[in-house]
Amino acid sequence: MSTQRSTWIPTWPSQLPESGTAPAPSSTAQRPPGSPPPPQRPVPPPAAQTRPTPPPPQRPAAPPPVAPSLGRPPVPPSGALGGIAPHQSNSAVLADLARQARAARGELQAAQEAFARRALALYETLRIVDDSLVQLATHVLGNSVIASAWLSSRNHHLNQRSPLEVLMVGDREAVVNELMRLEHGVY
């Protein structure tokens, strides 16, 4: 039994690669007699002609969640100090607290003004809708919930205006006539 080498080492210095590492076998180099042929690399079969699959569409990044703002800028959480940076001086902390108090006072004043406007509108509505009209609407329509919904919804016979709008103009008689039409079944 003879021992055969599995790798071929060139015998001439001109056949050594320039880097000084082991040479890559070439098909033109001669092999010593009795050595086996160099191993052949398997050739992969040609790939089937397919279209490359496009990358999946990327969804745009969702915007970061926004905390409901009450008129003041969001304060980043900073641990146990409650939003106060540990290096702030006392005067900076007091100035920041004063700014937050002014912002809160402005928000409170805006909320009070909005409430006053709503209360005034409700008062005006109650002033023009007297008790006898509410009783008539409740009697004709069945209950007070349906009557209040009817008073605030648009009506074809009132030129696409709600009965409350017609009452604010001062035409109480048109609303009463419409309720009488409903009571007698004339739609």
N, CA, C and O atoms as a DFTB+ gen file, in Angstrom:
748 C
 N C O
     1  1       0.825      -1.151       0.000
     2  2       0.000       0.000       0.000
     3  2       0.885       1.235       0.000
     4  3       1.825       1.361       0.785
     5  1       0.553       2.129      -0.899
     6  2       1.374       3.327      -1.002
     7  2       0.627       4.514      -0.396
     8  3      -0.598       4.619      -0.467
     9  1       1.380       5.356       0.172
    10  2       0.785       6.573       0.733
    11  2       0.805       7.661      -0.333
    12  3       1.822       7.923      -0.976
    13  1      -0.301       8.251      -0.484
    14  2      -0.404       9.339      -1.453
    15  2      -0.778      10.618      -0.724
    16  3      -1.528      10.618       0.253
    17  1      -0.243      11.669      -1.223
    18  2      -0.568      12.968      -0.631
    19  2      -1.884      13.470      -1.197
    20  3      -2.202      13.239      -2.363
    21  1      -2.634      14.151      -0.367
    22  2      -3.888      14.720      -0.847
    23  2      -3.697      16.136      -1.374
    24  3      -4.511      16.607      -2.168
    25  1      -2.652      16.817      -0.954
    26  2      -2.383      18.158      -1.455
    27  2      -1.075      18.154      -2.215
    28  3      -0.150      17.418      -1.872
    29  1      -1.000      18.952      -3.215
    30  2       0.191      19.007      -4.042
    31  2       0.970      20.251      -3.704
    32  3       0.407      21.345      -3.667
    33  1       2.219      20.108      -3.463
    34  2       3.100      21.223      -3.138
    35  2       4.020      21.417      -4.335
    36  3       4.647      20.457      -4.782
    37  1       4.118      22.631      -4.867
    38  2       4.969      22.837      -6.034
    39  2       6.444      22.608      -5.704
    40  3       6.890      22.826      -4.577
    41  1       7.163      22.175      -6.689
    42  2       8.581      21.895      -6.470
    43  2       9.456      23.028      -6.935
    44  3      10.617      23.094      -6.532
    45  1       8.972      23.902      -7.746
    46  2       9.760      25.007      -8.245
    47  2       9.400      26.296      -7.530
    48  3       8.219      26.542      -7.286
    49  1      10.356      27.113      -7.192
    50  2      10.043      28.368      -6.500
    51  2       9.205      29.312      -7.354
    52  3       8.485      30.142      -6.798
    53  1       9.265      29.226      -8.637
    54  2       8.473      30.131      -9.465
    55  2       6.989      29.815      -9.387
    56  3       6.157      30.641      -9.763
    57  1       6.651      28.633      -8.905
    58  2       5.242      28.266      -8.805
    59  2       4.622      28.666      -7.468
    60  3       3.416      28.507      -7.281
    61  1       5.421      29.179      -6.539
    62  2       4.887      29.627      -5.239
    63  2       4.154      30.956      -5.420
    64  3       4.595      31.810      -6.189
    65  1       3.053      31.126      -4.723
    66  2       2.378      32.418      -4.790
    67  2       3.217      33.492      -4.132
    68  3       4.105      33.201      -3.330
    69  1       2.935      34.719      -4.472
    70  2       3.727      35.837      -3.964
    71  2       3.549      36.045      -2.480
    72  3       4.469      36.526      -1.818
    73  1       2.410      35.704      -1.940
    74  2       2.182      35.946      -0.512
    75  2       2.903      34.943       0.352
    76  3       3.022      35.163       1.557
    77  1       3.390      33.849      -0.206
    78  2       4.106      32.858       0.575
    79  2       3.206      31.839       1.216
    80  3       3.680      31.033       2.017
    81  1       1.937      31.836       0.902
    82  2       1.028      30.855       1.476
    83  2       0.928      29.671       0.546
    84  3       1.531      29.670      -0.527
    85  1       0.200      28.696       0.928
    86  2       0.047      27.496       0.108
    87  2      -0.646      27.862      -1.186
    88  3      -1.611      28.626      -1.175
    89  1      -0.164      27.324      -2.316
    90  2      -0.728      27.708      -3.590
    91  2      -2.074      27.062      -3.829
    92  3      -2.399      26.004      -3.289
    93  1      -2.844      27.744      -4.665
    94  2      -4.122      27.175      -5.082
    95  2      -3.850      26.273      -6.272
    96  3      -3.101      26.675      -7.162
    97  1      -4.413      25.087      -6.335
    98  2      -4.140      24.199      -7.456
    99  2      -4.674      24.806      -8.743
   100  3      -5.767      25.371      -8.773
   101  1      -3.898      24.683      -9.794
   102  2      -4.321      25.191     -11.085
   103  2      -4.402      24.037     -12.055
   104  3      -3.782      22.993     -11.849
   105  1      -5.160      24.226     -13.102
   106  2      -5.358      23.150     -14.059
   107  2      -4.173      23.022     -15.005
   108  3      -3.998      21.977     -15.632
   109  1      -3.344      24.079     -15.121
   110  2      -2.202      24.012     -16.027
   111  2      -0.978      23.442     -15.360
   112  3      -0.073      22.990     -16.061
   113  1      -0.898      23.437     -14.039
   114  2       0.275      22.892     -13.345
   115  2       0.284      21.379     -13.484
   116  3      -0.763      20.731     -13.506
   117  1       1.463      20.843     -13.575
   118  2       1.579      19.400     -13.721
   119  2       1.635      18.743     -12.367
   120  3       2.203      19.281     -11.416
   121  1       1.042      17.577     -12.294
   122  2       1.056      16.824     -11.054
   123  2       2.180      15.811     -11.123
   124  3       2.528      15.340     -12.206
   125  1       2.743      15.477      -9.992
   126  2       3.751      14.408     -10.007
   127  2       3.096      13.102     -10.440
   128  3       1.907      12.890     -10.200
   129  1       3.839      12.261     -11.053
   130  2       3.263      10.991     -11.489
   131  2       2.768      10.181     -10.303
   132  3       3.405      10.145      -9.250
   133  1       1.630       9.534     -10.486
   134  2       1.051       8.674      -9.455
   135  2       0.184       9.409      -8.451
   136  3      -0.419       8.770      -7.588
   137  1       0.100      10.729      -8.533
   138  2      -0.751      11.464      -7.581
   139  2      -2.172      11.508      -8.118
   140  3      -2.386      11.577      -9.328
   141  1      -3.122      11.470      -7.228
   142  2      -4.518      11.504      -7.674
   143  2      -4.859      12.886      -8.227
   144  3      -4.206      13.869      -7.877
   145  1      -5.863      12.970      -9.077
   146  2      -6.263      14.279      -9.597
   147  2      -6.830      15.152      -8.479
   148  3      -7.363      14.636      -7.496
   149  1      -6.719      16.462      -8.624
   150  2      -7.258      17.329      -7.567
   151  2      -8.769      17.172      -7.489
   152  3      -9.432      16.919      -8.495
   153  1      -9.305      17.323      -6.283
   154  2     -10.756      17.154      -6.138
   155  2     -11.495      18.240      -6.925
   156  3     -11.098      19.405      -6.953
   157  1     -12.549      17.823      -7.539
   158  2     -13.371      18.741      -8.323
   159  2     -14.460      19.330      -7.430
   160  3     -15.089      18.628      -6.639
   161  1     -14.655      20.590      -7.574
   162  2     -15.738      21.235      -6.817
   163  2     -17.049      20.957      -7.540
   164  3     -17.115      21.066      -8.764
   165  1     -18.074      20.604      -6.809
   166  2     -19.352      20.371      -7.482
   167  2     -19.882      21.684      -8.044
   168  3     -19.831      22.718      -7.378
   169  1     -20.374      21.640      -9.235
   170  2     -20.941      22.814      -9.882
   171  2     -22.425      22.857      -9.538
   172  3     -23.155      21.901      -9.804
   173  1     -22.875      23.968      -8.946
   174  2     -24.300      24.029      -8.599
   175  2     -25.137      24.084      -9.866
   176  3     -24.721      24.670     -10.866
   177  1     -26.321      23.474      -9.826
   178  2     -27.187      23.530     -11.003
   179  2     -27.631      24.966     -11.233
   180  3     -27.755      25.745     -10.288
   181  1     -27.869      25.312     -12.490
   182  2     -28.295      26.698     -12.739
   183  2     -29.627      26.968     -12.036
   184  3     -30.538      26.140     -12.031
   185  1     -29.696      28.140     -11.454
   186  2     -30.911      28.513     -10.715
   187  2     -32.058      28.697     -11.692
   188  3     -31.881      29.181     -12.810
   189  1     -33.221      28.303     -11.245
   190  2     -34.405      28.475     -12.072
   191  2     -34.629      29.962     -12.294
   192  3     -34.382      30.769     -11.398
   193  1     -35.082      30.318     -13.451
   194  2     -35.306      31.720     -13.778
   195  2     -36.542      32.211     -13.031
   196  3     -37.672      32.014     -13.477
   197  1     -36.314      32.842     -11.909
   198  2     -37.414      33.412     -11.120
   199  2     -37.124      34.885     -10.896
   200  3     -35.976      35.331     -10.913
   201  1     -38.151      35.587     -10.694
   202  2     -37.992      36.999     -10.378
   203  2     -37.531      37.132      -8.943
   204  3     -37.997      36.409      -8.063
   205  1     -36.636      38.038      -8.712
   206  2     -36.277      38.242      -7.304
   207  2     -37.465      38.840      -6.569
   208  3     -38.139      39.734      -7.078
   209  1     -37.706      38.347      -5.395
   210  2     -38.840      38.847      -4.615
   211  2     -38.486      40.216      -4.059
   212  3     -37.434      40.392      -3.445
   213  1     -39.358      41.171      -4.274
   214  2     -39.071      42.501      -3.733
   215  2     -39.178      42.466      -2.216
   216  3     -39.909      41.647      -1.658
   217  1     -38.456      43.346      -1.559
   218  2     -38.561      43.381      -0.097
   219  2     -39.966      43.806       0.300
   220  3     -40.611      44.564      -0.424
   221  1     -40.440      43.332       1.428
   222  2     -41.791      43.718       1.863
   223  2     -41.844      45.220       2.087
   224  3     -40.867      45.818       2.538
   225  1     -42.979      45.832       1.774
   226  2     -43.076      47.286       1.962
   227  2     -42.964      47.626       3.441
   228  3     -43.533      46.965       4.310
   229  1     -42.222      48.663       3.678
   230  2     -42.029      49.074       5.066
   231  2     -43.090      50.095       5.421
   232  3     -43.319      51.065       4.699
   233  1     -43.714      49.857       6.524
   234  2     -44.701      50.814       7.015
   235  2     -43.968      51.996       7.615
   236  3     -42.916      51.837       8.233
   237  1     -44.524      53.174       7.430
   238  2     -43.861      54.322       8.053
   239  2     -43.889      54.167       9.574
   240  3     -44.827      53.630      10.162
   241  1     -42.855      54.644      10.149
   242  2     -42.754      54.544      11.608
   243  2     -43.898      55.320      12.249
   244  3     -44.201      56.446      11.854
   245  1     -44.520      54.707      13.232
   246  2     -45.626      55.355      13.931
   247  2     -45.074      56.510      14.751
   248  3     -44.002      56.396      15.345
   249  1     -45.798      57.617      14.785
   250  2     -45.318      58.716      15.613
   251  2     -45.348      58.312      17.077
   252  3     -46.175      57.496      17.484
   253  1     -44.471      58.868      17.848
   254  2     -44.469      58.509      19.266
   255  2     -45.788      58.909      19.907
   256  3     -46.398      59.903      19.513
   257  1     -46.230      58.135      20.897
   258  2     -47.498      58.479      21.545
   259  2     -47.418      59.859      22.180
   260  3     -46.419      60.223      22.799
   261  1     -48.484      60.608      22.011
   262  2     -48.523      61.966      22.522
   263  2     -49.422      61.988      23.744
   264  3     -50.582      61.580      23.696
   265  1     -48.874      62.462      24.810
   266  2     -49.650      62.581      26.036
   267  2     -50.607      63.754      25.879
   268  3     -50.267      64.749      25.240
   269  1     -51.801      63.647      26.456
   270  2     -52.722      64.769      26.351
   271  2     -52.117      66.006      26.987
   272  3     -51.688      65.977      28.140
   273  1     -52.086      67.073      26.244
   274  2     -51.446      68.285      26.716
   275  2     -52.464      69.169      27.413
   276  3     -53.591      69.331      26.946
   277  1     -52.067      69.715      28.489
   278  2     -52.917      70.657      29.209
   279  2     -52.331      72.053      29.097
   280  3     -52.514      72.892      29.979
   281  1     -51.622      72.291      27.995
   282  2     -51.061      73.603      27.786
   283  2     -49.633      73.737      28.249
   284  3     -49.016      74.782      28.041
   285  1     -49.098      72.726      28.859
   286  2     -47.714      72.804      29.303
   287  2     -46.892      71.766      28.564
   288  3     -47.418      70.728      28.162
   289  1     -45.630      72.031      28.383
   290  2     -44.798      71.072      27.651
   291  2     -44.629      69.795      28.458
   292  3     -44.661      69.831      29.688
   293  1     -44.445      68.651      27.770
   294  2     -44.264      67.403      28.508
   295  2     -42.963      67.436      29.296
   296  3     -41.931      67.904      28.814
   297  1     -43.039      66.935      30.501
   298  2     -41.876      66.902      31.373
   299  2     -41.294      65.502      31.319
   300  3     -41.996      64.537      31.623
   301  1     -40.026      65.363      30.940
   302  2     -39.451      64.023      30.890
   303  2     -39.319      63.442      32.288
   304  3     -38.978      64.158      33.229
   305  1     -39.585      62.161      32.429
   306  2     -39.445      61.547      33.749
   307  2     -37.977      61.502      34.135
   308  3     -37.115      61.174      33.319
   309  1     -37.712      61.828      35.364
   310  2     -36.319      61.803      35.806
   311  2     -36.184      61.169      37.178
   312  3     -35.405      61.636      38.008
   313  1     -36.918      60.136      37.412
   314  2     -36.725      59.367      38.636
   315  2     -37.412      59.980      39.833
   316  3     -38.535      60.474      39.743
   317  1     -36.718      59.939      40.956
   318  2     -37.312      60.296      42.233
   319  2     -37.453      61.794      42.432
   320  3     -38.150      62.230      43.348
   321  1     -36.796      62.601      41.581
   322  2     -36.852      64.034      41.812
   323  2     -38.095      64.674      41.219
   324  3     -38.317      65.868      41.418
   325  1     -38.906      63.922      40.502
   326  2     -40.168      64.442      39.995
   327  2     -40.013      65.484      38.908
   328  3     -40.734      66.482      38.928
   329  1     -39.113      65.303      37.966
   330  2     -38.977      66.215      36.851
   331  2     -37.990      67.335      37.085
   332  3     -37.783      68.157      36.192
   333  1     -37.378      67.398      38.242
   334  2     -36.406      68.440      38.533
   335  2     -35.023      67.847      38.333
   336  3     -34.676      66.823      38.921
   337  1     -34.252      68.501      37.505
   338  2     -32.893      68.004      37.261
   339  2     -32.082      68.155      38.538
   340  3     -32.239      69.147      39.251
   341  1     -31.213      67.185      38.842
   342  2     -30.484      67.240      40.109
   343  2     -29.497      68.401      40.180
   344  3     -29.079      68.776      41.276
   345  1     -29.117      68.974      39.056
   346  2     -28.128      70.050      39.077
   347  2     -28.758      71.439      39.090
   348  3     -28.034      72.434      39.076
   349  1     -30.097      71.533      39.117
   350  2     -30.735      72.845      39.116
   351  2     -30.589      73.515      40.475
   352  3     -30.632      72.872      41.524
   353  1     -30.419      74.801      40.417
   354  2     -30.340      75.552      41.668
   355  2     -31.745      75.809      42.185
   356  3     -32.732      75.578      41.487
   357  1     -31.818      76.285      43.408
   358  2     -33.121      76.561      44.005
   359  2     -33.872      77.632      43.230
   360  3     -35.087      77.527      43.062
   361  1     -33.186      78.650      42.758
   362  2     -33.866      79.713      42.017
   363  2     -34.398      79.193      40.685
   364  3     -35.460      79.628      40.240
   365  1     -33.685      78.272      40.038
   366  2     -34.166      77.690      38.783
   367  2     -35.401      76.836      39.028
   368  3     -36.341      76.846      38.234
   369  1     -35.391      76.090      40.142
   370  2     -36.549      75.259      40.486
   371  2     -37.750      76.148      40.782
   372  3     -38.859      75.853      40.338
   373  1     -37.544      77.224      41.522
   374  2     -38.644      78.137      41.837
   375  2     -39.176      78.812      40.576
   376  3     -40.386      78.984      40.433
   377  1     -38.299      79.189      39.673
   378  2     -38.732      79.813      38.421
   379  2     -39.545      78.824      37.594
   380  3     -40.547      79.195      36.982
   381  1     -39.113      77.562      37.577
   382  2     -39.853      76.539      36.833
   383  2     -41.231      76.316      37.451
   384  3     -42.222      76.200      36.731
   385  1     -41.298      76.256      38.762
   386  2     -42.590      76.078      39.429
   387  2     -43.507      77.273      39.197
   388  3     -44.716      77.096      39.047
   389  1     -42.964      78.476      39.165
   390  2     -43.772      79.666      38.900
   391  2     -44.320      79.632      37.477
   392  3     -45.471      80.004      37.248
   393  1     -43.504      79.187      36.518
   394  2     -43.970      79.075      35.139
   395  2     -45.101      78.054      35.039
   396  3     -46.095      78.293      34.353
   397  1     -44.953      76.919      35.722
   398  2     -46.005      75.905      35.703
   399  2     -47.289      76.426      36.354
   400  3     -48.386      76.118      35.889
   401  1     -47.158      77.203      37.414
   402  2     -48.331      77.764      38.089
   403  2     -49.048      78.758      37.179
   404  3     -50.278      78.773      37.132
   405  1     -48.281      79.603      36.441
   406  2     -48.911      80.546      35.510
   407  2     -49.648      79.806      34.407
   408  3     -50.747      80.202      34.020
   409  1     -49.043      78.718      33.891
   410  2     -49.689      77.939      32.834
   411  2     -50.975      77.304      33.358
   412  3     -51.992      77.306      32.664
   413  1     -50.938      76.762      34.571
   414  2     -52.125      76.135      35.158
   415  2     -53.212      77.177      35.411
   416  3     -54.396      76.899      35.218
   417  1     -52.813      78.383      35.843
   418  2     -53.786      79.441      36.080
   419  2     -54.463      79.842      34.772
   420  3     -55.668      80.090      34.753
   421  1     -53.707      79.907      33.686
   422  2     -54.283      80.232      32.376
   423  2     -55.251      79.157      31.908
   424  3     -56.311      79.464      31.363
   425  1     -54.888      77.898      32.119
   426  2     -55.783      76.797      31.743
   427  2     -57.072      76.845      32.548
   428  3     -58.154      76.631      32.002
   429  1     -56.963      77.120      33.826
   430  2     -58.146      77.209      34.680
   431  2     -59.043      78.366      34.247
   432  3     -60.266      78.230      34.223
   433  1     -58.445      79.487      33.911
   434  2     -59.240      80.633      33.478
   435  2     -59.955      80.318      32.168
   436  3     -61.117      80.688      32.003
   437  1     -59.281      79.637      31.228
   438  2     -59.915      79.273      29.956
   439  2     -61.073      78.303      30.195
   440  3     -62.119      78.417      29.555
   441  1     -60.891      77.355      31.108
   442  2     -61.962      76.399      31.412
   443  2     -63.151      77.107      32.055
   444  3     -64.301      76.783      31.758
   445  1     -62.880      78.072      32.935
   446  2     -63.968      78.821      33.563
   447  2     -64.734      79.642      32.542
   448  3     -65.959      79.731      32.615
   449  1     -64.027      80.246      31.586
   450  2     -64.704      81.028      30.554
   451  2     -65.567      80.135      29.670
   452  3     -66.684      80.512      29.316
   453  1     -65.060      78.953      29.307
   454  2     -65.851      78.022      28.487
   455  2     -67.098      77.567      29.247
   456  3     -68.181      77.459      28.671
   457  1     -66.937      77.305      30.534
   458  2     -68.091      76.903      31.348
   459  2     -69.119      78.029      31.422
   460  3     -70.321      77.778      31.341
   461  1     -68.654      79.261      31.576
   462  2     -69.574      80.397      31.654
   463  2     -70.339      80.558      30.341
   464  3     -71.535      80.849      30.351
   465  1     -69.648      80.369      29.204
   466  2     -70.341      80.461      27.911
   467  2     -71.407      79.387      27.776
   468  3     -72.513      79.661      27.310
   469  1     -71.077      78.153      28.187
   470  2     -72.072      77.070      28.108
   471  2     -73.243      77.324      29.045
   472  3     -74.395      77.073      28.692
   473  1     -72.947      77.819      30.231
   474  2     -74.028      78.097      31.184
   475  2     -74.930      79.214      30.663
   476  3     -76.149      79.163      30.833
   477  1     -74.330      80.226      30.026
   478  2     -75.136      81.314      29.476
   479  2     -76.012      80.807      28.334
   480  3     -77.177      81.191      28.226
   481  1     -75.448      79.937      27.472
   482  2     -76.247      79.383      26.378
   483  2     -77.395      78.540      26.927
   484  3     -78.511      78.598      26.411
   485  1     -77.124      77.761      27.965
   486  2     -78.177      76.954      28.580
   487  2     -79.251      77.845      29.197
   488  3     -80.444      77.562      29.087
   489  1     -78.820      78.916      29.843
   490  2     -79.786      79.837      30.431
   491  2     -80.664      80.456      29.349
   492  3     -81.880      80.559      29.512
   493  1     -80.038      80.872      28.234
   494  2     -80.810      81.446      27.133
   495  2     -81.801      80.427      26.588
   496  3     -82.943      80.770      26.283
   497  1     -81.369      79.179      26.465
   498  2     -82.257      78.132      25.968
   499  2     -83.426      77.925      26.915
   500  3     -84.571      77.806      26.478
   501  1     -83.141      77.880      28.210
   502  2     -84.215      77.690      29.186
   503  2     -85.156      78.887      29.233
   504  3     -86.347      78.753      29.515
   505  1     -84.598      80.056      28.954
   506  2     -85.440      81.248      28.983
   507  2     -86.444      81.239      27.831
   508  3     -87.574      81.696      27.998
   509  1     -86.041      80.719      26.648
   510  2     -86.958      80.733      25.515
   511  2     -87.840      79.495      25.470
   512  3     -88.885      79.497      24.819
   513  1     -87.420      78.429      26.162
   514  2     -88.243      77.211      26.196
   515  2     -88.941      77.197      27.548
   516  3     -88.350      76.816      28.559
   517  1     -90.169      77.604      27.558
   518  2     -90.888      77.644      28.826
   519  2     -91.427      76.264      29.182
   520  3     -91.392      75.336      28.374
   521  1     -91.921      76.153      30.400
   522  2     -92.378      74.865      30.933
   523  2     -93.564      74.313      30.150
   524  3     -93.672      73.101      29.965
   525  1     -94.442      75.176      29.696
   526  2     -95.617      74.678      28.971
   527  2     -95.209      74.051      27.630
   528  3     -95.821      73.077      27.190
   529  1     -94.182      74.606      26.983
   530  2     -93.714      74.036      25.720
   531  2     -93.037      72.679      25.940
   532  3     -93.207      71.760      25.139
   533  1     -92.279      72.561      27.019
   534  2     -91.631      71.277      27.340
   535  2     -92.699      70.236      27.677
   536  3     -92.589      69.089      27.245
   537  1     -93.721      70.609      28.432
   538  2     -94.798      69.670      28.756
   539  2     -95.545      69.228      27.502
   540  3     -95.897      68.056      27.371
   541  1     -95.787      70.157      26.582
   542  2     -96.477      69.813      25.343
   543  2     -95.626      68.833      24.508
   544  3     -96.155      67.849      23.989
   545  1     -94.323      69.095      24.378
   546  2     -93.442      68.210      23.610
   547  2     -93.356      66.838      24.273
   548  3     -93.344      65.824      23.576
   549  1     -93.296      66.785      25.597
   550  2     -93.238      65.510      26.315
   551  2     -94.541      64.740      26.129
   552  3     -94.514      63.524      25.940
   553  1     -95.669      65.423      26.181
   554  2     -96.968      64.770      26.004
   555  2     -97.108      64.206      24.585
   556  3     -97.566      63.077      24.404
   557  1     -96.713      64.998      23.580
   558  2     -96.883      64.574      22.184
   559  2     -95.911      63.450      21.832
   560  3     -96.301      62.487      21.170
   561  1     -94.661      63.555      22.259
   562  2     -93.621      62.604      21.826
   563  2     -93.437      61.427      22.775
   564  3     -92.752      60.472      22.407
   565  1     -94.000      61.441      23.955
   566  2     -93.965      60.268      24.819
   567  2     -93.142      60.418      26.072
   568  3     -93.615      60.063      27.152
   569  1     -91.907      60.938      25.975
   570  2     -91.102      61.139      27.184
   571  2     -90.149      62.312      26.989
   572  3     -90.020      62.842      25.886
   573  1     -89.490      62.707      28.059
   574  2     -88.660      63.918      28.011
   575  2     -87.368      63.718      27.221
   576  3     -86.837      64.675      26.658
   577  1     -86.858      62.493      27.173
   578  2     -85.628      62.242      26.417
   579  2     -85.888      62.445      24.928
   580  3     -85.109      63.104      24.239
   581  1     -86.989      61.875      24.436
   582  2     -87.335      62.034      23.023
   583  2     -87.680      63.495      22.736
   584  3     -87.357      64.009      21.665
   585  1     -88.329      64.164      23.682
   586  2     -88.695      65.570      23.485
   587  2     -87.450      66.448      23.387
   588  3     -87.394      67.345      22.545
   589  1     -86.451      66.203      24.238
   590  2     -85.234      67.030      24.175
   591  2     -84.456      66.747      22.893
   592  3     -83.862      67.659      22.316
   593  1     -84.453      65.477      22.438
   594  2     -83.797      65.165      21.170
   595  2     -84.528      65.845      20.008
   596  3     -83.882      66.338      19.084
   597  1     -85.854      65.878      20.041
   598  2     -86.623      66.511      18.970
   599  2     -86.371      68.010      18.942
   600  3     -86.250      68.601      17.868
   601  1     -86.291      68.635      20.127
   602  2     -86.071      70.072      20.186
   603  2     -84.714      70.478      19.597
   604  3     -84.565      71.598      19.110
   605  1     -83.729      69.583      19.636
   606  2     -82.399      69.953      19.141
   607  2     -82.085      69.399      17.755
   608  3     -81.014      69.683      17.219
   609  1     -82.997      68.605      17.150
   610  2     -82.724      68.043      15.823
   611  2     -83.394      68.880      14.738
   612  3     -84.374      69.580      14.994
   613  1     -82.852      68.799      13.520
   614  2     -83.385      69.563      12.388
   615  2     -84.744      69.007      11.964
   616  3     -85.007      67.809      12.067
   617  1     -85.595      69.907      11.487
   618  2     -86.956      69.527      11.124
   619  2     -87.272      70.044       9.723
   620  3     -86.998      71.199       9.396
   621  1     -87.850      69.176       8.907
   622  2     -88.173      69.535       7.523
   623  2     -89.204      70.661       7.462
   624  3     -89.086      71.561       6.631
   625  1     -90.194      70.621       8.317
   626  2     -91.267      71.607       8.286
   627  2     -90.851      72.954       8.859
   628  3     -91.578      73.940       8.738
   629  1     -89.680      72.991       9.484
   630  2     -89.173      74.260      10.025
   631  2     -87.987      74.761       9.190
   632  3     -87.087      75.424       9.707
   633  1     -88.000      74.436       7.904
   634  2     -86.952      74.866       6.961
   635  2     -85.564      74.362       7.371
   636  3     -84.590      75.115       7.353
   637  1     -85.490      73.087       7.736
   638  2     -84.236      72.417       8.116
   639  2     -83.543      73.093       9.300
   640  3     -82.319      73.054       9.417
   641  1     -84.325      73.704      10.161
   642  2     -83.791      74.271      11.396
   643  2     -84.341      73.473      12.566
   644  3     -85.394      72.845      12.463
   645  1     -83.625      73.503      13.669
   646  2     -84.132      72.810      14.854
   647  2     -85.178      73.695      15.538
   648  3     -85.160      74.915      15.377
   649  1     -86.089      73.083      16.300
   650  2     -87.069      73.898      17.034
   651  2     -86.411      74.914      17.968
   652  3     -86.946      76.005      18.164
   653  1     -85.249      74.569      18.550
   654  2     -84.564      75.536      19.410
   655  2     -84.102      76.752      18.614
   656  3     -84.196      77.881      19.097
   657  1     -83.595      76.528      17.380
   658  2     -83.181      77.657      16.546
   659  2     -84.380      78.547      16.210
   660  3     -84.276      79.773      16.209
   661  1     -85.505      77.915      15.929
   662  2     -86.711      78.676      15.594
   663  2     -87.174      79.464      16.830
   664  3     -87.622      80.604      16.709
   665  1     -87.063      78.851      18.017
   666  2     -87.457      79.556      19.240
   667  2     -86.522      80.734      19.523
   668  3     -86.968      81.769      20.019
   669  1     -85.238      80.588      19.215
   670  2     -84.300      81.693      19.456
   671  2     -84.592      82.871      18.538
   672  3     -84.334      84.017      18.904
   673  1     -85.125      82.605      17.356
   674  2     -85.516      83.678      16.444
   675  2     -86.774      84.363      16.968
   676  3     -87.019      85.535      16.683
   677  1     -87.568      83.622      17.736
   678  2     -88.774      84.210      18.321
   679  2     -90.063      83.688      17.718
   680  3     -91.126      84.259      17.959
   681  1     -89.998      82.625      16.946
   682  2     -91.200      82.091      16.304
   683  2     -91.713      80.887      17.101
   684  3     -91.633      79.746      16.648
   685  1     -92.239      81.166      18.295
   686  2     -92.754      80.094      19.159
   687  2     -93.955      79.424      18.524
   688  3     -94.153      78.220      18.688
   689  1     -94.748      80.178      17.812
   690  2     -95.978      79.655      17.212
   691  2     -95.676      78.551      16.193
   692  3     -96.443      77.593      16.097
   693  1     -94.577      78.656      15.426
   694  2     -94.232      77.631      14.432
   695  2     -93.895      76.308      15.119
   696  3     -94.248      75.242      14.615
   697  1     -93.213      76.370      16.273
   698  2     -92.862      75.146      17.007
   699  2     -94.122      74.509      17.579
   700  3     -94.278      73.289      17.517
   701  1     -95.017      75.310      18.132
   702  2     -96.265      74.775      18.685
   703  2     -97.100      74.164      17.570
   704  3     -97.692      73.100      17.755
   705  1     -97.158      74.821      16.412
   706  2     -97.907      74.268      15.285
   707  2     -97.322      72.935      14.831
   708  3     -98.070      72.020      14.485
   709  1     -96.028      72.817      14.827
   710  2     -95.389      71.553      14.430
   711  2     -95.708      70.456      15.438
   712  3     -95.953      69.315      15.047
   713  1     -95.710      70.779      16.721
   714  2     -96.088      69.782      17.729
   715  2     -97.544      69.360      17.562
   716  3     -97.862      68.183      17.736
   717  1     -98.439      70.299      17.227
   718  2     -99.842      69.954      17.005
   719  2    -100.005      69.060      15.769
   720  3    -100.835      68.151      15.760
   721  1     -99.206      69.325      14.724
   722  2     -99.251      68.464      13.540
   723  2     -98.853      67.041      13.924
   724  3     -99.485      66.078      13.491
   725  1     -97.794      66.908      14.745
   726  2     -97.355      65.585      15.166
   727  2     -98.412      64.904      16.029
   728  3     -98.635      63.700      15.903
   729  1     -99.063      65.669      16.902
   730  2    -100.076      65.078      17.785
   731  2    -101.280      64.564      16.988
   732  3    -101.877      63.552      17.353
   733  1    -101.630      65.240      15.928
   734  2    -102.785      64.833      15.125
   735  2    -102.407      63.891      13.988
   736  3    -103.260      63.501      13.191
   737  1    -101.111      63.521      13.911
   738  2    -100.698      62.548      12.901
   739  2    -100.440      63.105      11.527
   740  3    -100.388      62.341      10.564
   741  1    -100.277      64.411      11.393
   742  2     -99.967      65.016      10.091
   743  2     -98.445      65.161      10.023
   744  3     -97.852      65.968      10.740
   745  1     -97.832      64.372       9.154
   746  2     -96.378      64.407       9.084
   747  2     -95.972      65.287       7.946
   748  3     -94.779      65.464       7.697
